């Protein structure tokens, strides 16, 4: 496995050229998260001389014809005037202009949906408002797809539209196709990651053998709590020449957070902050670690620091929410998690944290709603399943409780907290054999809360 990986990374100079090229292509199309990912990765590699820098992609005849309209529309797009951008791109023939036309219409629908949501509803009803443009976009993109007229970016957008319409199987096929047509677009791999529910599913996908697949596998292993495999992948990427990548360092910190190796995760996050002091991504995860350790001064400093950088970022709101929660000011904490959800209704961490706050305030119905929203966003979020189990435990509904704890346990089979909770549930239902099994297993996997043997003895 290591030999195969090192083969993929034998020419880092060529990889750097590819990263610079794809970041240029993505920038032209307004796909800024993919631009950032590729640019950060390129920055971590050695500089290349001027005569070896990749040249700009050549303009086709259609590109030249559409150039004036594209340049004008892109200026409107960058200012978030999506309807205006789409209006001036009507009738353009080039792949690049067609993508920006369709993407502008998609983002216009998303913006309208978010505006409606913020105006009319509290954050707990966020899931009800739909992007009205999706069906129309699907029909048009489907025709192009059947006629094989979509490039890698067009396939990516078609996949996003299908996923938003909950057509998961079709979306999965389109994203896989997109990775073959344009393997270096990170956005496609991330979308694919959101649709793959387990390791078995991954085996049946035919993905291109490209160096970027190694980053994808490391990411999906982290998401699926396969932390040992994820850390091995990230270590092999560091050995291959990406030791200066802040992206990889942050992912390793998140991986240690997921297995509750708090000291290791804190140490890596502190190192990351030294290297990239104005970074906001993943700082909500850092704040979770400070919260668990009860480090009030450090959490206060982080909250103030992020407020100075950008107070209207989702992560900043979550950090401030965690700070108020640690001070037992649960109403204020919930308010900041709600603010985070107004900024991004699909931000998983905020839903789960808001559920926890409602639990603290004894508002079980609101907690259930928040946890359910978290699961809608990501069915792999064990904290939301565990939170639902706790809520139904308070409501003295052990059968519901058992179901949700089981789901949490399936996602985290070696987490003793889930096993102890399951054991208590079986005990309440007078299923003592099941309870004993759970307590013994909790002890065997390293009882975090040192409760399993006491429960077993009883």
GIVENPE-V116294 format. One record per residue. N is the residue number from 1. PSI is psi in whole degrees, -180 to 180 (NA if undefined). OMEGA is omega in radians with two decimals (999 if undefined). Layout:
n:N psi:PSI omega:OMEGA
n:N psi:PSI omega:OMEGA
This chain:
n:1 psi:-45 omega:-3.13
n:2 psi:-40 omega:-3.13
n:3 psi:-43 omega:3.13
n:4 psi:-42 omega:-3.14
n:5 psi:-46 omega:-3.11
n:6 psi:-31 omega:3.07
n:7 psi:-40 omega:-3.13
n:8 psi:-27 omega:-3.06
n:9 psi:24 omega:-3.06
n:10 psi:-26 omega:-3.12
n:11 psi:86 omega:-3.09
n:12 psi:-27 omega:3.12
n:13 psi:-42 omega:3.12
n:14 psi:-39 omega:3.11
n:15 psi:-41 omega:3.12
n:16 psi:-42 omega:3.11
n:17 psi:-44 omega:-3.14
n:18 psi:-41 omega:3.14
n:19 psi:-41 omega:3.12
n:20 psi:-39 omega:3.14
n:21 psi:-47 omega:-3.08
n:22 psi:-33 omega:3.13
n:23 psi:-33 omega:3.08
n:24 psi:-47 omega:-3.13
n:25 psi:-42 omega:-3.14
n:26 psi:-37 omega:-3.14
n:27 psi:-41 omega:3.12
n:28 psi:-29 omega:-3.06
n:29 psi:6 omega:3.07
n:30 psi:19 omega:-3.12
n:31 psi:74 omega:-2.90
n:32 psi:-28 omega:3.11
n:33 psi:-38 omega:3.09
n:34 psi:-35 omega:3.08
n:35 psi:-47 omega:-3.08
n:36 psi:-44 omega:-3.12
n:37 psi:-50 omega:-3.11
n:38 psi:-39 omega:-3.11
n:39 psi:-41 omega:3.13
n:40 psi:-40 omega:-3.14
n:41 psi:-43 omega:3.13
n:42 psi:-39 omega:-3.12
n:43 psi:-29 omega:-3.10
n:44 psi:-9 omega:3.14
n:45 psi:162 omega:-3.13
n:46 psi:146 omega:3.08
n:47 psi:154 omega:3.08
n:48 psi:149 omega:-3.08
n:49 psi:158 omega:-3.06
n:50 psi:-43 omega:-3.07
n:51 psi:-11 omega:3.13
n:52 psi:-4 omega:-3.13
n:53 psi:142 omega:-3.13
n:54 psi:143 omega:3.12
n:55 psi:160 omega:3.11
n:56 psi:147 omega:3.09
n:57 psi:139 omega:-3.11
n:58 psi:144 omega:3.11
n:59 psi:135 omega:3.02
n:60 psi:172 omega:3.09
n:61 psi:-42 omega:-3.13
n:62 psi:-40 omega:3.09
n:63 psi:-44 omega:-3.11
n:64 psi:-41 omega:3.13
n:65 psi:-37 omega:-3.06
n:66 psi:-1 omega:-2.94
n:67 psi:-46 omega:-3.11
n:68 psi:-49 omega:-3.13
n:69 psi:-41 omega:-3.11
n:70 psi:-45 omega:-3.11
n:71 psi:-42 omega:3.12
n:72 psi:-50 omega:-3.10
n:73 psi:-39 omega:-3.13
n:74 psi:-34 omega:3.11
n:75 psi:-38 omega:3.09
n:76 psi:-41 omega:3.14
n:77 psi:-46 omega:-3.11
n:78 psi:-25 omega:3.09
n:79 psi:13 omega:3.10
n:80 psi:24 omega:3.05
n:81 psi:74 omega:-2.95
n:82 psi:-42 omega:3.13
n:83 psi:-40 omega:-3.13
n:84 psi:-41 omega:3.10
n:85 psi:-48 omega:-3.12
n:86 psi:-39 omega:-3.11
n:87 psi:-43 omega:-3.08
n:88 psi:-6 omega:3.12
n:89 psi:-3 omega:-3.14
n:90 psi:136 omega:3.06
n:91 psi:-3 omega:3.10
n:92 psi:145 omega:-2.99
n:93 psi:-25 omega:-3.04
n:94 psi:153 omega:-3.14
n:95 psi:-42 omega:-3.07
n:96 psi:-46 omega:-3.13
n:97 psi:-37 omega:3.13
n:98 psi:-42 omega:3.12
n:99 psi:-48 omega:-3.09
n:100 psi:-34 omega:3.09
n:101 psi:-50 omega:-3.11
n:102 psi:-39 omega:-3.12
n:103 psi:-36 omega:3.09
n:104 psi:-42 omega:3.13
n:105 psi:-40 omega:3.11
n:106 psi:-48 omega:-3.10
n:107 psi:-31 omega:3.07
n:108 psi:-43 omega:3.09
n:109 psi:-41 omega:3.12
n:110 psi:-42 omega:-3.12
n:111 psi:-43 omega:3.14
n:112 psi:-41 omega:3.12
n:113 psi:-47 omega:-3.13
n:114 psi:-40 omega:3.12
n:115 psi:-44 omega:3.12
n:116 psi:-43 omega:-3.11
n:117 psi:-49 omega:-3.11
n:118 psi:-40 omega:-3.09
n:119 psi:-43 omega:-2.89
n:120 psi:-17 omega:-2.97
n:121 psi:154 omega:2.95
n:122 psi:161 omega:-3.03
n:123 psi:-20 omega:-3.12
n:124 psi:-16 omega:3.12
n:125 psi:15 omega:-3.01
n:126 psi:-36 omega:-3.03
n:127 psi:-13 omega:-2.99
n:128 psi:-29 omega:-3.04
n:129 psi:135 omega:-3.09
n:130 psi:155 omega:3.02
n:131 psi:110 omega:-3.04
n:132 psi:-19 omega:-3.07
n:133 psi:-15 omega:-2.95
n:134 psi:-46 omega:-3.06
n:135 psi:-44 omega:3.12
n:136 psi:-45 omega:3.13
n:137 psi:-40 omega:-3.13
n:138 psi:-45 omega:-3.12
n:139 psi:-47 omega:-3.08
n:140 psi:-43 omega:-3.13
n:141 psi:-33 omega:3.12
n:142 psi:-42 omega:3.11
n:143 psi:-46 omega:3.13
n:144 psi:-39 omega:-3.11
n:145 psi:-45 omega:3.12
n:146 psi:-35 omega:-3.14
n:147 psi:5 omega:-3.11
n:148 psi:44 omega:-3.10
n:149 psi:8 omega:-3.14
n:150 psi:132 omega:3.02
n:151 psi:-173 omega:-3.09
n:152 psi:-38 omega:3.14
n:153 psi:-39 omega:3.10
n:154 psi:-41 omega:3.10
n:155 psi:-41 omega:3.11
n:156 psi:-48 omega:-3.12
n:157 psi:-40 omega:3.11
n:158 psi:-43 omega:3.11
n:159 psi:-42 omega:3.13
n:160 psi:-44 omega:-3.14
n:161 psi:-44 omega:3.13
n:162 psi:-42 omega:3.14
n:163 psi:-41 omega:-3.14
n:164 psi:-27 omega:3.10
n:165 psi:10 omega:3.14
n:166 psi:26 omega:3.06
n:167 psi:75 omega:-2.90
n:168 psi:-46 omega:-3.09
n:169 psi:-48 omega:-3.14
n:170 psi:-42 omega:-3.13
n:171 psi:-44 omega:-3.12
n:172 psi:-48 omega:-3.13
n:173 psi:-42 omega:-3.10
n:174 psi:-41 omega:3.12
n:175 psi:-40 omega:3.10
n:176 psi:-44 omega:3.09
n:177 psi:-42 omega:-3.12
n:178 psi:-36 omega:3.13
n:179 psi:-29 omega:3.11
n:180 psi:-39 omega:-3.10
n:181 psi:-39 omega:-3.10
n:182 psi:78 omega:-3.00
n:183 psi:-22 omega:-3.00
n:184 psi:2 omega:3.13
n:185 psi:105 omega:-3.05
n:186 psi:-34 omega:-3.13
n:187 psi:-38 omega:3.13
n:188 psi:-44 omega:-3.14
n:189 psi:-39 omega:3.12
n:190 psi:-42 omega:3.11
n:191 psi:-41 omega:3.12
n:192 psi:-42 omega:-3.14
n:193 psi:-39 omega:-3.12
n:194 psi:-20 omega:-3.07
n:195 psi:-15 omega:-3.10
n:196 psi:120 omega:-2.99
n:197 psi:-24 omega:3.13
n:198 psi:173 omega:-3.07
n:199 psi:-34 omega:3.13
n:200 psi:-44 omega:-3.12
n:201 psi:-36 omega:-3.11
n:202 psi:-36 omega:-3.10
n:203 psi:-30 omega:-3.05
n:204 psi:0 omega:-3.13
n:205 psi:135 omega:3.09
n:206 psi:101 omega:-3.08
n:207 psi:152 omega:-3.11
n:208 psi:144 omega:3.09
n:209 psi:86 omega:-3.10
n:210 psi:156 omega:-3.09
n:211 psi:-30 omega:-3.09
n:212 psi:-23 omega:3.12
n:213 psi:-31 omega:3.12
n:214 psi:-39 omega:3.08
n:215 psi:-40 omega:3.12
n:216 psi:-47 omega:-3.12
n:217 psi:-42 omega:3.11
n:218 psi:-42 omega:-3.12
n:219 psi:-46 omega:-3.07
n:220 psi:-34 omega:3.07
n:221 psi:-40 omega:3.10
n:222 psi:-46 omega:-3.13
n:223 psi:-37 omega:-3.06
n:224 psi:15 omega:3.09
n:225 psi:22 omega:3.05
n:226 psi:69 omega:-2.87
n:227 psi:-37 omega:-3.14
n:228 psi:-46 omega:3.12
n:229 psi:-41 omega:-3.13
n:230 psi:-48 omega:-3.11
n:231 psi:-36 omega:3.08
n:232 psi:-44 omega:3.13
n:233 psi:-49 omega:-3.11
n:234 psi:-37 omega:3.10
n:235 psi:-40 omega:3.14
n:236 psi:-32 omega:3.09
n:237 psi:-38 omega:3.07
n:238 psi:-45 omega:3.14
n:239 psi:-30 omega:-3.11
n:240 psi:-13 omega:3.08
n:241 psi:7 omega:-3.10
n:242 psi:32 omega:-3.04
n:243 psi:-21 omega:-3.12
n:244 psi:4 omega:-3.06
n:245 psi:116 omega:3.12
n:246 psi:-26 omega:3.09
n:247 psi:-49 omega:-3.11
n:248 psi:-42 omega:3.13
n:249 psi:-44 omega:-3.13
n:250 psi:-38 omega:3.14
n:251 psi:-38 omega:3.10
n:252 psi:-41 omega:3.10
n:253 psi:-43 omega:3.12
n:254 psi:-40 omega:3.14
n:255 psi:-45 omega:3.12
n:256 psi:-34 omega:3.05
n:257 psi:-41 omega:-3.09
n:258 psi:-28 omega:3.09
n:259 psi:14 omega:3.06
n:260 psi:30 omega:2.97
n:261 psi:79 omega:-2.90
n:262 psi:-42 omega:-3.10
n:263 psi:-44 omega:-3.14
n:264 psi:-45 omega:-3.13
n:265 psi:-45 omega:3.13
n:266 psi:-43 omega:-3.12
n:267 psi:-41 omega:-3.13
n:268 psi:-41 omega:3.11
n:269 psi:-40 omega:3.12
n:270 psi:-39 omega:3.10
n:271 psi:-41 omega:3.13
n:272 psi:-40 omega:3.14
n:273 psi:-32 omega:3.09
n:274 psi:-40 omega:-3.10
n:275 psi:-32 omega:-3.02
n:276 psi:71 omega:-2.94
n:277 psi:-19 omega:-3.12
n:278 psi:13 omega:3.13
n:279 psi:138 omega:3.09
n:280 psi:-31 omega:3.13
n:281 psi:143 omega:3.11
n:282 psi:-1 omega:-3.11
n:283 psi:-21 omega:3.04
n:284 psi:-36 omega:3.07
n:285 psi:-43 omega:3.08
n:286 psi:-42 omega:-3.11
n:287 psi:-32 omega:3.07
n:288 psi:-40 omega:-3.13
n:289 psi:-43 omega:3.11
n:290 psi:-36 omega:3.13
n:291 psi:-48 omega:-3.11
n:292 psi:-37 omega:3.12
n:293 psi:-9 omega:-3.13
n:294 psi:29 omega:-3.09
n:295 psi:80 omega:-3.06
n:296 psi:-50 omega:-3.11
n:297 psi:-42 omega:-3.13
n:298 psi:-40 omega:3.13
n:299 psi:-38 omega:3.09
n:300 psi:-44 omega:3.14
n:301 psi:-44 omega:-3.14
n:302 psi:-45 omega:-3.14
n:303 psi:-46 omega:3.13
n:304 psi:-41 omega:-3.13
n:305 psi:-47 omega:-3.13
n:306 psi:-34 omega:3.09
n:307 psi:-40 omega:3.12
n:308 psi:-35 omega:-3.10
n:309 psi:-52 omega:3.14
n:310 psi:100 omega:-3.06
n:311 psi:-16 omega:-3.11
n:312 psi:33 omega:3.02
n:313 psi:146 omega:-3.13
n:314 psi:-46 omega:-3.10
n:315 psi:-40 omega:3.14
n:316 psi:-45 omega:3.13
n:317 psi:-40 omega:3.14
n:318 psi:-39 omega:3.12
n:319 psi:-45 omega:3.13
n:320 psi:-40 omega:3.08
n:321 psi:-45 omega:3.11
n:322 psi:-38 omega:3.14
n:323 psi:-47 omega:3.13
n:324 psi:-35 omega:3.12
n:325 psi:-41 omega:3.12
n:326 psi:-28 omega:3.09
n:327 psi:10 omega:-3.13
n:328 psi:26 omega:3.05
n:329 psi:76 omega:-2.92
n:330 psi:-33 omega:3.11
n:331 psi:-44 omega:3.13
n:332 psi:-41 omega:3.13
n:333 psi:-48 omega:-3.14
n:334 psi:-38 omega:3.14
n:335 psi:-41 omega:-3.14
n:336 psi:-33 omega:3.07
n:337 psi:-36 omega:3.05
n:338 psi:-41 omega:3.11
n:339 psi:-41 omega:3.11
n:340 psi:-40 omega:-3.11
n:341 psi:-26 omega:3.02
n:342 psi:-35 omega:3.13
n:343 psi:-37 omega:3.13
n:344 psi:99 omega:-3.08
n:345 psi:-13 omega:-3.14
n:346 psi:18 omega:-3.11
n:347 psi:105 omega:-2.97
n:348 psi:-50 omega:-3.04
n:349 psi:-38 omega:-3.08
n:350 psi:-39 omega:3.11
n:351 psi:-47 omega:-3.09
n:352 psi:-45 omega:-3.13
n:353 psi:-36 omega:3.11
n:354 psi:-38 omega:3.05
n:355 psi:-44 omega:3.12
n:356 psi:-42 omega:-3.12
n:357 psi:-43 omega:3.10
n:358 psi:-34 omega:3.07
n:359 psi:-44 omega:3.13
n:360 psi:-33 omega:-3.12
n:361 psi:7 omega:3.13
n:362 psi:24 omega:3.10
n:363 psi:81 omega:-2.98
n:364 psi:-36 omega:-3.09
n:365 psi:-41 omega:3.09
n:366 psi:-37 omega:3.12
n:367 psi:-45 omega:3.14
n:368 psi:-45 omega:-3.13
n:369 psi:-43 omega:-3.13
n:370 psi:-45 omega:3.13
n:371 psi:-39 omega:3.12
n:372 psi:-40 omega:3.09
n:373 psi:-40 omega:3.12
n:374 psi:-42 omega:-3.13
n:375 psi:-35 omega:3.05
n:376 psi:-41 omega:-3.12
n:377 psi:-42 omega:-3.11
n:378 psi:109 omega:-3.11
n:379 psi:-10 omega:-3.12
n:380 psi:6 omega:-3.10
n:381 psi:97 omega:-3.08
n:382 psi:-29 omega:-3.09
n:383 psi:-35 omega:-3.14
n:384 psi:-43 omega:3.09
n:385 psi:-43 omega:-3.14
n:386 psi:-41 omega:3.10
n:387 psi:-42 omega:3.10
n:388 psi:-40 omega:3.09
n:389 psi:-45 omega:3.14
n:390 psi:-40 omega:-3.12
n:391 psi:-46 omega:-3.13
n:392 psi:-23 omega:3.05
n:393 psi:-42 omega:3.10
n:394 psi:-38 omega:-3.13
n:395 psi:2 omega:3.12
n:396 psi:50 omega:3.09
n:397 psi:78 omega:-2.94
n:398 psi:-30 omega:-3.13
n:399 psi:-43 omega:3.05
n:400 psi:-47 omega:-3.12
n:401 psi:-47 omega:-3.13
n:402 psi:-44 omega:-3.13
n:403 psi:-48 omega:-3.07
n:404 psi:-38 omega:3.08
n:405 psi:-36 omega:3.10
n:406 psi:-43 omega:3.13
n:407 psi:-42 omega:3.11
n:408 psi:-42 omega:-3.12
n:409 psi:-39 omega:3.11
n:410 psi:-37 omega:-3.13
n:411 psi:-28 omega:-3.13
n:412 psi:70 omega:-3.03
n:413 psi:-23 omega:-3.10
n:414 psi:22 omega:3.12
n:415 psi:114 omega:-3.03
n:416 psi:-27 omega:-3.11
n:417 psi:-40 omega:3.12
n:418 psi:-40 omega:-3.10
n:419 psi:-42 omega:3.11
n:420 psi:-42 omega:3.12
n:421 psi:-42 omega:3.11
n:422 psi:-44 omega:3.14
n:423 psi:-44 omega:3.13
n:424 psi:-38 omega:3.13
n:425 psi:-49 omega:3.13
n:426 psi:-38 omega:3.14
n:427 psi:-45 omega:3.14
n:428 psi:-31 omega:3.14
n:429 psi:9 omega:3.12
n:430 psi:25 omega:3.09
n:431 psi:78 omega:-2.93
n:432 psi:-30 omega:3.13
n:433 psi:-46 omega:3.10
n:434 psi:-42 omega:-3.13
n:435 psi:-46 omega:-3.13
n:436 psi:-44 omega:3.13
n:437 psi:-45 omega:-3.11
n:438 psi:-45 omega:-3.12
n:439 psi:-41 omega:-3.14
n:440 psi:-43 omega:3.12
n:441 psi:-40 omega:3.12
n:442 psi:-41 omega:3.11
n:443 psi:-42 omega:-3.08
n:444 psi:-35 omega:-3.10
n:445 psi:4 omega:3.09
n:446 psi:84 omega:-3.01
n:447 psi:106 omega:-3.07
n:448 psi:-46 omega:-3.02
n:449 psi:6 omega:3.09
n:450 psi:43 omega:-3.11
n:451 psi:-21 omega:-2.94
n:452 psi:-47 omega:-3.09
n:453 psi:-37 omega:3.11
n:454 psi:-46 omega:-3.13
n:455 psi:-41 omega:-3.11
n:456 psi:-41 omega:-3.14
n:457 psi:-39 omega:-3.13
n:458 psi:NA omega:999
